[in-house]
Amino acid sequence: MSPKNKIALVFISTGLISAIALSLVLPEEKLILALSSPSALIGAGLAQWSSNKEDE
């Protein structure tokens, strides 16, 4: 596995873990506002994973 994919997996897993933790702790009204950060982490990981450019 390339370093690029390892970094992408870190972003994705961090976003998923933090989203799950927030959904367990926060009430429904505040959850919508709080999920933007985990969504951004998952998006960054997916963008890194799907990028065609190989940095070495």
C-alpha positions as MATLAB code, in Angstrom:
seq = 'MSPKNKIALVFISTGLISAIALSLVLPEEKLILALSSPSALIGAGLAQWSSNKEDE';
ca = [
       0.000    0.000    0.000;
       1.373    3.349   -0.993;
       1.944    6.138    1.545;
      -0.763    8.166   -0.210;
      -3.321    5.448    0.465;
      -2.208    5.088    4.089;
      -2.756    8.801    4.663;
      -6.150    8.564    2.974;
      -7.151    5.689    5.264;
      -6.118    7.711    8.310;
      -8.336   10.612    7.219;
     -11.286    8.347    6.445;
     -11.041    6.325    9.654;
     -10.582    9.440   11.798;
     -13.649   11.015   10.234;
     -15.747    7.896   10.743;
     -14.676    7.419   14.363;
     -15.303   11.045   15.270;
     -18.703   11.017   13.521;
     -19.753    7.901   15.431;
     -18.555    9.375   18.721;
     -20.425   12.633   18.087;
     -23.608   10.796   17.187;
     -23.502    8.942   20.493;
     -22.884   12.043   22.614;
     -24.778   14.942   21.036;
     -28.523   15.447   20.808;
     -30.128   15.449   17.379;
     -30.456   19.241   17.133;
     -26.731   19.881   17.559;
     -25.571   16.865   15.586;
     -26.206   18.424   12.172;
     -23.835   21.297   12.896;
     -21.198   19.068   14.488;
     -20.920   16.585   11.618;
     -19.328   19.022    9.171;
     -15.808   18.402   10.478;
     -15.922   14.589   10.251;
     -17.491   14.930    6.797;
     -14.607   17.138    5.718;
     -12.085   14.561    6.977;
     -13.792   11.759    5.087;
     -13.968   13.917    1.958;
     -10.277   14.753    2.185;
      -9.419   11.090    2.560;
     -11.537   10.083   -0.409;
     -10.036   12.867   -2.530;
      -6.540   11.727   -1.591;
      -7.426    8.112   -2.351;
      -8.896    8.864   -5.771;
      -6.293   11.345   -6.932;
      -4.384   10.169   -9.988;
      -1.206   12.050   -9.165;
       1.480    9.881   -7.580;
       3.750   11.926   -5.327;
       7.079   10.384   -4.473;
];
